[in-house]
Amino acid sequence: MRSRTPDPLCAEAVELARAAAEEAAHPHPLGDYLGVVAEGDRLVTHLFGSEEPGYPGWRWGVTVARAARARYVTVDEVALTPGPEALLAPDWVPWNERLRPGDLGPGDLLPTAPDDARLEPGFVGDAPEAEPAERGTVADVAAELGLGRPRVLSPLGRTEAAERWEENFGPRTPTAQAAPASCVSCGFLMPMAGALRQAFGVCGNEFSPADGRVVSLGFGCGGHSEAAVVPQPQPPAPPVIDHMGADPL
């Protein structure tokens, strides 16, 4: 249990602690003496202000100690430590939690954890227990269904993807609210394959704000193929023939 009262001999060893702190702080000067903190039985830390550039609010801590029944105090540790108002670096965050959409650039590699909850095992290779002809058939069907990969999207992965797509190009966006009709009836919509095809497609209208993007079938914009009918040009008026006059010869 830590003693609340500093050991008298250790608390009096201010000059010993100061000499150790000055040696550690060299070539920068040492600040003012800030006090002493009891760390345990016959163990205290003397604090000195720091003049280190770039370390405002930090302080030098010199821990001194003595053995039981000993009269001599020795330096145990010297360290630069932050004070109550010290400038500190932000808490470290793992790289995979710092990533944001758009951070991945050309040549960058983004490893995926083996236990990523967004993925689940897919179908790869041939079925060893089947006949050669049957193995080919199984592989063809798997490739057609998009299963010829080690891992595929899990239900959680599909749900998260759908939520992101709905947020950007879904029925609740201002563009969709002002649209004359939804994408489900638009001729520029290209259907998707897989489990999400019943809710999403890809926009193929170059004049739409969602061109080349995955859109919800409930999304819509002013570029809907049936939003407005282009007026047909009027046929020219028939020529007027003067049957009463005569053309000069």
C-alpha positions as CSV (number, residue, x, y, z in Angstrom):
1,M,0.0,0.0,0.0
2,R,1.4,3.4,-1.0
3,S,2.4,5.6,2.0
4,R,0.8,9.1,2.0
5,T,3.7,10.7,3.9
6,P,6.9,11.0,1.9
7,D,10.0,9.4,3.5
8,P,11.8,12.3,5.3
9,L,15.3,11.3,4.0
10,C,14.1,10.8,0.4
11,A,12.0,14.1,0.6
12,E,15.1,16.0,1.7
13,A,17.2,14.7,-1.3
14,V,16.2,17.6,-3.5
15,E,19.7,18.5,-4.6
16,L,20.5,14.9,-5.5
17,A,17.3,14.8,-7.6
18,R,18.1,18.2,-9.2
19,A,21.6,17.1,-10.2
20,A,20.1,14.0,-11.9
21,A,17.4,16.0,-13.6
22,E,19.9,18.6,-14.9
23,E,22.1,15.9,-16.4
24,A,19.1,14.4,-18.2
25,A,17.8,17.8,-19.4
26,H,21.2,18.9,-20.8
27,P,21.7,21.0,-22.9
28,H,18.4,22.7,-22.0
29,P,18.0,24.3,-18.6
30,L,16.0,22.9,-15.8
31,G,12.8,24.6,-14.6
32,D,11.6,25.3,-11.1
33,Y,11.2,22.8,-8.4
34,L,7.5,21.7,-8.4
35,G,7.3,19.5,-5.3
36,V,7.5,15.9,-4.2
37,V,5.2,13.0,-4.5
38,A,5.2,9.9,-2.3
39,E,5.3,6.7,-4.4
40,G,5.6,4.2,-1.6
41,D,7.7,3.3,1.5
42,R,11.0,5.0,1.2
43,L,10.2,5.9,-2.4
44,V,9.4,9.4,-3.6
45,T,9.5,11.4,-6.9
46,H,10.8,15.0,-7.1
47,L,9.3,17.1,-9.8
48,F,11.0,19.9,-11.8
49,G,9.7,22.1,-14.5
50,S,10.9,21.3,-18.1
51,E,12.2,23.9,-20.6
52,E,12.4,21.4,-23.4
53,P,11.2,23.0,-26.7
54,G,8.0,21.3,-27.9
55,Y,7.0,20.0,-24.5
56,P,4.9,22.7,-22.8
57,G,3.5,21.6,-19.5
58,W,5.8,18.6,-19.1
59,R,8.1,18.1,-16.1
60,W,11.1,16.1,-15.1
61,G,10.4,13.4,-12.5
62,V,13.3,12.0,-10.5
63,T,12.4,9.0,-8.3
64,V,14.7,8.4,-5.4
65,A,14.7,5.6,-2.9
66,R,16.6,4.1,0.0
67,A,16.8,0.6,1.5
68,A,15.3,-0.3,4.8
69,R,17.4,1.1,7.7
70,A,19.8,2.7,5.2
71,R,20.8,6.4,5.5
72,Y,21.8,6.8,1.9
73,V,19.4,7.9,-0.8
74,T,19.9,6.8,-4.4
75,V,18.4,7.8,-7.7
76,D,16.1,5.2,-9.0
77,E,14.7,6.7,-12.3
78,V,14.6,10.0,-14.3
79,A,11.9,10.6,-16.8
80,L,10.2,13.4,-18.7
81,T,6.5,13.1,-17.8
82,P,3.4,15.1,-18.7
83,G,1.8,17.5,-16.2
84,P,-1.9,18.3,-15.7
85,E,-1.8,20.9,-18.6
86,A,0.7,19.1,-20.8
87,L,0.3,19.1,-24.6
88,L,-0.3,15.4,-25.4
89,A,-0.6,13.4,-28.6
90,P,-4.1,12.1,-29.3
91,D,-4.9,8.5,-28.3
92,W,-3.6,6.0,-30.7
93,V,-6.2,4.5,-33.0
94,P,-5.5,1.3,-35.0
95,W,-5.1,1.8,-38.7
96,N,-8.2,-0.2,-39.6
97,E,-10.3,2.1,-37.5
98,R,-8.8,5.3,-39.0
99,L,-9.6,4.4,-42.6
100,R,-12.3,6.3,-44.3
101,P,-14.0,5.9,-47.7
102,G,-11.7,7.3,-50.3
103,D,-8.4,6.8,-48.4
104,L,-7.3,3.9,-50.6
105,G,-5.1,5.2,-53.4
106,P,-3.3,3.7,-56.4
107,G,-0.9,1.0,-55.3
108,D,-2.3,0.8,-51.7
109,L,-3.1,-2.6,-50.3
110,L,-5.9,-3.1,-47.7
111,P,-5.7,-6.4,-45.9
112,T,-8.9,-8.0,-44.8
113,A,-9.1,-9.8,-41.5
114,P,-9.8,-13.6,-41.7
115,D,-12.7,-13.2,-39.3
116,D,-14.2,-10.1,-41.0
117,A,-17.9,-10.2,-40.2
118,R,-18.8,-8.7,-43.6
119,L,-17.6,-11.9,-45.4
120,E,-18.4,-15.6,-45.3
121,P,-16.9,-18.6,-47.1
122,G,-17.8,-18.9,-50.7
123,F,-17.3,-21.8,-53.2
124,V,-13.9,-22.4,-54.8
125,G,-12.4,-25.4,-56.5
126,D,-14.1,-28.6,-57.6
127,A,-16.2,-31.0,-55.7
128,P,-13.7,-33.9,-55.1
129,E,-16.5,-36.5,-54.5
130,A,-18.2,-35.8,-57.8
131,E,-17.4,-37.2,-61.2
132,P,-15.3,-35.1,-63.6
133,A,-18.3,-34.1,-65.7
134,E,-20.3,-33.2,-62.5
135,R,-17.4,-31.2,-61.1
136,G,-17.3,-29.0,-64.2
137,T,-21.1,-28.5,-64.0
138,V,-20.8,-27.4,-60.3
139,A,-18.0,-25.0,-61.0
140,D,-19.9,-23.5,-64.0
141,V,-23.0,-23.0,-61.9
142,A,-21.0,-21.5,-59.0
143,A,-19.2,-19.1,-61.3
144,E,-22.5,-18.0,-62.9
145,L,-23.9,-17.3,-59.4
146,G,-20.8,-15.4,-58.4
147,L,-19.6,-18.0,-55.9
148,G,-16.3,-18.8,-57.5
149,R,-14.4,-16.8,-54.8
150,P,-12.9,-17.8,-51.4
151,R,-15.3,-15.5,-49.6
152,V,-18.5,-13.7,-50.4
153,L,-20.6,-11.0,-48.7
154,S,-22.3,-12.2,-45.6
155,P,-25.8,-11.0,-44.6
156,L,-24.1,-8.3,-42.4
157,G,-21.9,-7.2,-45.3
158,R,-24.9,-6.9,-47.7
159,T,-26.9,-5.0,-45.1
160,E,-24.1,-2.5,-44.5
161,A,-23.6,-2.0,-48.2
162,A,-27.3,-1.4,-48.7
163,E,-27.4,1.2,-45.9
164,R,-24.5,3.1,-47.5
165,W,-26.2,3.1,-50.9
166,E,-29.5,4.1,-49.5
167,E,-27.9,7.0,-47.8
168,N,-26.4,8.4,-50.9
169,F,-28.9,7.4,-53.6
170,G,-32.0,6.4,-51.8
171,P,-35.6,7.5,-51.8
172,R,-35.2,9.9,-48.9
173,T,-32.6,12.1,-50.6
174,P,-33.6,15.6,-51.8
175,T,-33.1,14.6,-55.4
176,A,-35.4,11.6,-55.1
177,Q,-38.1,13.6,-53.3
178,A,-38.2,16.1,-56.2
179,A,-38.0,13.5,-59.0
180,P,-41.1,12.9,-61.2
181,A,-40.7,9.1,-60.9
182,S,-38.4,6.4,-59.4
183,C,-35.6,4.4,-60.9
184,V,-37.6,1.2,-61.0
185,S,-39.4,2.5,-64.1
186,C,-36.5,4.2,-65.7
187,G,-35.1,2.9,-69.0
188,F,-31.5,4.0,-68.0
189,L,-31.5,1.6,-65.0
190,M,-29.2,-1.4,-65.4
191,P,-30.2,-4.3,-63.1
192,M,-27.7,-5.9,-60.7
193,A,-27.0,-9.5,-60.1
194,G,-27.1,-11.3,-56.8
195,A,-29.2,-10.9,-53.7
196,L,-29.5,-7.1,-53.9
197,R,-30.9,-6.9,-57.4
198,Q,-34.4,-6.6,-56.0
199,A,-33.5,-3.3,-54.3
200,F,-30.7,-1.8,-56.3
201,G,-29.4,-1.2,-59.8
202,V,-26.8,0.9,-61.6
203,C,-27.6,4.2,-63.3
204,G,-26.6,4.5,-67.0
205,N,-27.7,8.0,-67.7
206,E,-24.7,10.3,-68.4
207,F,-26.8,13.4,-67.5
208,S,-27.9,12.0,-64.1
209,P,-26.1,12.9,-60.9
210,A,-26.0,9.2,-60.2
211,D,-24.4,8.1,-63.5
212,G,-22.3,4.9,-62.9
213,R,-23.5,4.7,-59.3
214,V,-25.5,2.1,-57.5
215,V,-28.9,3.5,-56.9
216,S,-31.9,2.3,-54.9
217,L,-34.9,1.4,-57.0
218,G,-36.8,4.0,-55.0
219,F,-34.3,6.7,-56.0
220,G,-35.1,9.1,-58.8
221,C,-33.9,12.2,-60.6
222,G,-35.0,14.6,-63.3
223,G,-33.2,12.5,-65.9
224,H,-35.8,9.8,-65.7
225,S,-36.3,8.3,-69.2
226,E,-40.1,8.9,-69.1
227,A,-40.1,12.1,-67.1
228,A,-40.9,14.4,-70.0
229,V,-41.7,13.7,-73.6
230,V,-39.6,15.7,-76.1
231,P,-42.0,17.6,-78.3
232,Q,-42.1,16.5,-81.9
233,P,-41.2,19.0,-84.5
234,Q,-44.2,20.5,-86.3
235,P,-44.5,19.6,-90.0
236,P,-44.0,22.6,-92.3
237,A,-47.1,24.3,-93.6
238,P,-48.1,23.2,-97.1
239,P,-47.1,25.6,-99.9
240,V,-49.6,28.2,-100.9
241,I,-50.4,27.9,-104.6
242,D,-51.9,31.0,-106.4
243,H,-54.4,29.5,-108.8
244,M,-55.7,33.0,-109.7
245,G,-52.6,34.6,-111.0
246,A,-50.1,33.7,-113.7
247,D,-46.4,33.5,-113.7
248,P,-44.6,35.8,-116.0
249,L,-42.9,34.0,-119.0
